[in-house]
Amino acid sequence: MNIPFRYRRLGYVALNVTDLARSTDYYRDLVGLTVSESSDAFAALRCSRDHHNVLLYPAGEPGLKRIGFELESAADLAAAQQHVEALGLVIEPVSAEELKALRTVAAFRFRLPDSGICFEFFVQMMQMAKAYTPTVSKIERLGHVVINVQDFDGALGWLTDKLGFKVSDFVPGFAAFLRAYPNPLHHSLAILAGADNHLNHVNFMVTDVDDVGRAMNRMKQNDVEIVFGPGRHQPSESIFLYFLDPDRMTVEYSFGMETFPEQGAREARLLEPVPGTLDSWGSVPTPAFGKVGQIEQRPEQADA
């Protein structure tokens, strides 16, 4: 299928949290994000010059609210909306009032079939006057979001054949690491086969391997549970550490990632489904890894 639009990057992730003030403090003080603004309705945090790379919303259950991808231009956004409508998906408009609150020029939302994962495509988020200043970690960017899905093959087909993501590496029937083409990063999104649909983890890429080691000690000193690592992934070649947020959702720091040229990229590798693929150093995740993160549904879906 011809994909008539181009991605620029993963822009932000919106999370539901059970205690907005507690989670805002955690992502600021222990993860190292900067708070752009905060109210009773939501908190906007950043690790770049963007107004936000993470949005936190108060909710009864923790989990994934939506994932925002920036497209290259307004023309790409218009083409994307026509394309998504032609696929038979319901467009969820973003009101002028919400666009103003989120400091974004234009956007629309839709949900993947079966899983109900909400995607937002947008252009032109406000750039803050002050550059992001690293605090406890030198965060380079919001790296990726990983989702467990019940219908692995169905979700993979939608994301690649119909929405234009490219597979960088693949574990048959279990995992697919997807780049938002033509963005060069090995993956901005990944899906894992699971018994249900839920958020697995949110990743932040750091600029120094020492940030991974310092984070391990910082989390231990603050009684934050470490659930995997430190280790090295085979697929992206990154060094990683996973830990839990106050709602027990999983957060990752990683250092290093393979990049791909727009043209002439290598073929996706078929990787062996063994623990060493996830960590060549030999660590294994604890039972709490990637378990918490309900996917928010439209009200009519949630009541069905």
Buried (B, 14 or more C-beta within 10 A) or exposed (E): EEBBBBBBBBBBBBBBBEBBEBBBBBBBEBBBBBBBEBEEEBBBBBBBBBBBBBBBBBBEEBBBBBBBBBBBEEEBBBBBBEBBEEEEBEEBEBEEEEBEBBBBEBBBBBBBBEBBBBBBBBBBBBEBEEEBEBBBBBBBBBBBBBBBBBBBEBBBEBBBEBBBBBBBBBBEEBBBBBBBBBBBBBBBBBBBBBEEBBBBBBBBBBBEBEBBBBBBEBBEEEEBBBBBBBBBBBBBEBBBBBBBBBBEBBBBBBBBBBEBEEEEBEEBBEBEEEEEBBBEEEBEBEEBBBBBBBBBBBEEEEEE
